[in-house]
Amino acid sequence: QVQLAESGGGLVQAGGSLRLSCVAPGSILRTNGMGWYRQAPGKQRELVADITLGGRTTYAGSVKGRCTISRDNAKNTVYLQMNSLKPEDTAVYYCAAKTPLGRPAYWGQGTQVTVSS
């Protein structure tokens, strides 16, 4: 059983910042691309950002320019820095380890992000 553990969510005012962290087993981080997803109430889970083993990043259009995904293999951690947060960013944010084909294979339990207006 692969365990991913997210943290860093919380309540923040619009315009504020949060940094989410995802701790993963080193064996997973060294062999898998990683991604951050989010799911708002009544909506489908969507990709926010992902990062390949080589460090290439992609972002959803809705967060581009406001979010940065990064990985620190020495700390077995993937981060999502979120700035200029908006109420529409409110969701449960999940970390995922991805297969070589880019599909999420393992999920964390999620961390709630709530942005007040």
Helices and strands as residue ranges (DSSP letters): E 5-7, E 10-13, E 18-23, H 26-29, E 34-39, E 46-51, E 57-59, E 67-72, G 73-75, E 77-82, G 87-89, E 91-98, E 104-107, E 111-116
